[in-house]
Structure formats: C-alpha cells, structure tokens
Amino acid sequence: MKTHEQTLDKIRAHLKTLKLTRMDKELDAQLSLAVKEKLPPSLFLERMLALEAADLVQRRMERRIVESKLPQRKLLAYLSAEVLLIDELGFDRLEQESARNASLFFKVIDGRYTKASTIVTTNVDFKDLGDYLGDPVVTTAIVDRMIHHSVIISIWRPDS
C-alpha cells in the first residue's frame, strides 16, 4: 500500500508531465487548506483547476502582449479615469467568447461603481442588452450597477 508521501510524489509527477505548473506549486498549500476547511474532493479539485485556468489565461495574455511587439507596455487606465465614456453600446454584438467579453465589461463597470463617473450611450433598451452583450445574467448585474445612483437621459425622436 502506498504512503501519503508516495501518492503526493506521483501526483506531482503527473502535474509535471501535464505541465500543470500552477497546480504543482499550490498543491501543498491547497491540500492543507482543504483539510483545514474539510472540503469535499470535488470542491478541492475545482479550486485547483480554477488556479490553473487563471494562470493559463494570464500566460496567454502575456504572450499576446509580447507578440504585439509594442515599443512600450501600456495598460489602459478604465478604472482610474475620472470620467469614462462608452459610446454606442450595443452598436454591434460582442463576440461570444464563452461570454468572456460580457464578464470583462462587467469588471469595468463594477470597478467604477460608486467611485467614478461612467457615461454610456446606446440605442438598445436595457431589457435587450443581454442579447447584445452575450450573457443575460452578467448583463443584469451590469445594468443594476449602471442605473444605481445614475441619471438616465432618454432621447427619443418620433419617426417623421
């Protein structure tokens, strides 16, 4: 029968073979935390996979920045600007990359929520934004934050 240490060594070998570097680095800490919190195996596994997935997304982003060959790395200041103008929201549907674009848009709106002014222009009703942003659930959270403490100016022009 294998000892606990032998099992951990085998797990580490599998993680190295599969190039799951983040999971390998976090294994001991996450196992200790799982024991302390009495996590079911499925939650422990989900937590480990989430760490690796986040690391993969970060590596892809870094690779794309390097491949862009920009002379300097510039980050765009969405959260820190005093006023952010988002013009023509809904002009074109966001590409549905697993609804990731709607989630990124939510992070911008949520990060600015009650901290800085955001002006949004759109010709799409709030109730139809979910279809345009690609994720109705995330869109509900976006709209909640956009309309709370806001002034809504509706400009309507009757057809001639």
ChimeraX attribute file (.defattr): number of C-alpha atoms within 10 A of each C-alpha:
attribute: neighborCount
match mode: 1-to-1
recipient: residues
	/A:1	4
	/A:2	7
	/A:3	8
	/A:4	8
	/A:5	9
	/A:6	11
	/A:7	11
	/A:8	14
	/A:9	12
	/A:10	11
	/A:11	14
	/A:12	18
	/A:13	13
	/A:14	13
	/A:15	17
	/A:16	14
	/A:17	10
	/A:18	9
	/A:19	11
	/A:20	19
	/A:21	16
	/A:22	19
	/A:23	21
	/A:24	17
	/A:25	12
	/A:26	13
	/A:27	17
	/A:28	12
	/A:29	9
	/A:30	16
	/A:31	14
	/A:32	11
	/A:33	13
	/A:34	17
	/A:35	11
	/A:36	9
	/A:37	9
	/A:38	11
	/A:39	13
	/A:40	10
	/A:41	10
	/A:42	9
	/A:43	12
	/A:44	17
	/A:45	14
	/A:46	11
	/A:47	15
	/A:48	19
	/A:49	15
	/A:50	14
	/A:51	15
	/A:52	18
	/A:53	15
	/A:54	12
	/A:55	16
	/A:56	15
	/A:57	11
	/A:58	12
	/A:59	12
	/A:60	12
	/A:61	12
	/A:62	12
	/A:63	11
	/A:64	11
	/A:65	14
	/A:66	12
	/A:67	9
	/A:68	10
	/A:69	9
	/A:70	9
	/A:71	7
	/A:72	7
	/A:73	10
	/A:74	8
	/A:75	6
	/A:76	8
	/A:77	9
	/A:78	16
	/A:79	19
	/A:80	12
	/A:81	13
	/A:82	12
	/A:83	13
	/A:84	18
	/A:85	12
	/A:86	11
	/A:87	11
	/A:88	12
	/A:89	16
	/A:90	18
	/A:91	12
	/A:92	9
	/A:93	13
	/A:94	17
	/A:95	13
	/A:96	13
	/A:97	9
	/A:98	10
	/A:99	15
	/A:100	16
	/A:101	16
	/A:102	23
	/A:103	18
	/A:104	12
	/A:105	15
	/A:106	19
	/A:107	15
	/A:108	15
	/A:109	22
	/A:110	17
	/A:111	14
	/A:112	21
	/A:113	17
	/A:114	14
	/A:115	11
	/A:116	14
	/A:117	17
	/A:118	20
	/A:119	13
	/A:120	13
	/A:121	14
	/A:122	14
	/A:123	13
	/A:124	13
	/A:125	9
	/A:126	14
	/A:127	11
	/A:128	12
	/A:129	21
	/A:130	20
	/A:131	13
	/A:132	19
	/A:133	23
	/A:134	21
	/A:135	19
	/A:136	17
	/A:137	11
	/A:138	19
	/A:139	23
	/A:140	16
	/A:141	13
	/A:142	23
	/A:143	16
	/A:144	13
	/A:145	17
	/A:146	21
	/A:147	11
	/A:148	10
	/A:149	10
	/A:150	12
	/A:151	9
	/A:152	10
	/A:153	7
	/A:154	9
	/A:155	7
	/A:156	7
	/A:157	6
	/A:158	5
	/A:159	4
	/A:160	3
